[in-house]
Amino acid sequence: MGAVTDLERLSGGASMESWAFTYGEQNIVLRRMPVGMASEQGDAATPSAISLDAQADLIEIACKAGVSAPRVLARLTDEDGLGQGFMMVRSVGETLPRKIFGDPDLADAVSTLSEQCARELAAIHAIGLDRLPAEIRCIDAAALLDMQEKAYRTLQVALPAYDYAFRWLENNIPEVEQPKLLHADFRMGNLMVDKQGISAVLDWELAHIGDPMEDLAYLCTPSWRFGHYHREAGGFDSADNLIAAYERASGTRVDRNRFDWWLMYNTLWWGVTCLRMGHSYRDGTVHVLERTIIGRRSSEVETDLLLQFEQMDLAGGAPLVFGTPRLLPEHGEVEYAEILNALIEWNREKILPESQGHALFEARVANNALGIAQRHAAWGRQYAEQSAARLARLGLSNVDLCAALRGGSKAIDDRDVWDHLRHTALERLSIDQPGYAGLQVALENWTSR
C-alpha cells in the first residue's frame, strides 16, 4: 500500500485522458474516459476506436502472446466515479523518434529495431482471432479505400496526384486469404524504446482484423521516417531488411505487391488525414493554429506518392528545370514577404527566448506558419501562373485533370501530365515544407544539375 504521488497529465485525445502517477513503488498510467464524455468515434476516413474495455482485454491478450505491451493492473468500475478506463504499468523508455535516433545510448537498440519490430508484429499477427474482443472487426482493403475516398470527396479538394492514387489503388486491390489481428498504428512514436530495444507497444485503440501487410507497410510510410527518407522502415532501416526480418519472425513469405499496395494506401491515408485535420480548424472542431499547418502537409504526400509511382516504374521522364526564385527583394517598394520576414525575426529574437512549455511550442508553430505565408507571398503568384500555363498546354483545368486521372482518360505515363505533376509537387512543397526530407529526394531525382 502507499500514497498516490507524482500525478501528471499526459497527452491524450479530445475526450480521452492519460495520467501518470506513482502508487507505493509502482509507476502507473491511467487511461480513462471521464464520466459524461463520449468515446471518440471514427469518421468517414478512420475506423471507430475500440472501447477502453476492449483495449484492456486486447493488451492482456497481447501480453500473454509475448508482445511487449504494458501489463494491465486494474480497471475502473462504476463505484470509482472516475468514468471508464484502466490502469497499466508505466513502461520505461523514449517514444520521440528524433530523441531515439539522436541518443548515442540508444544506438545499439536502434540497430536492432528491424528484428524487434518484426518479432512484435509477428507475435501480434499470430494471435488467434477467436480470442479477441467481439468489437474488433474485420475491415478489408476495399472498405478502407472507400472510407478514404469518401472523406476526400467530402472535403472538395482537387489534388491530381491523389486522384490518380485512388484510381491505381482501386485497380490493384489485393486479396488476402487469411486476415490477421492488426495493431493498425504500429509506428515510431507508438513504440517505446530503451537501451535494450522496444520496451512497449502503445496505443491499441485502432486495432482491427485485416491484411498483415497493412501493419508492415504502415511502419514504412514516408511521414514516419522523421528526416531519414531513404530509411524506409521508420527512419531506422531499409524496407528490404524489415521485410526479411518479418519473414524470419513470422515464417511467412511477404508478397511485395501487397506490401507496395499498402504503402501507397498508407501514404494516401496520411494525406487525407492532413486535409481532414486542416478542415478541423475551418469547421471549428479543433480551432488551433497547428491544425492549419498540418493541413498544408498534404503537399508532402503529393511528392511521396509521385516518388512511389516512380520507384514502381509506373512513370518517368526527362529532368525538369526547377529553382526557387529570390525570397526577398533587393530594391523597390517593401514587399509583403519582407514584412513577414520581419515578423519571423521578431518572433525568433523576442518571443521564443522568453517562452517555455506549450507557449514555446506555439511560438515555433507561429514561425512555421509565417514562413509558409512568406514563401507564398514571394512565389505564389509566379507558381500559379506557371501551373496555369502547363494546364493550358494540356487543355484541362485542374479539376478536369483530377477527373481525367481518376476516370482513366489520362495517366501519369503521359509525359506532359507527369511533368506537370512533378512541377506542381515541387512548387507546393517548396512553399509549404521546404525542410521536408522528401523534397530533397525529389529534387535529386527529377531536376537537372
WOGIUR-V306082 format. One record per helix or strand. SS is the DSSP state (@ for helix, = for strand). FROM is the first residue (numbers start at 0). TO is the last residue. Records with the same first field share a line. If there is no record, write none. Layout:
SS=FROM-TO ; FROM-TO
//
This chain:
==3-9 ; 15-22 ; 25-32 ; 42-42 ; 45-45 ; 71-74 ; 83-88 ; 93-93 ; 137-137 ; 179-181 ; 190-193 ; 196-200 ; 207-209 ; 232-232 ; 236-236 ; 319-319 ; 446-446
@=51-63 ; 77-79 ; 96-101 ; 103-110 ; 112-124 ; 128-130 ; 140-153 ; 159-170 ; 211-217 ; 221-223 ; 238-249 ; 255-281 ; 288-295 ; 297-310 ; 335-353 ; 356-393 ; 397-406 ; 414-431 ; 436-445
//
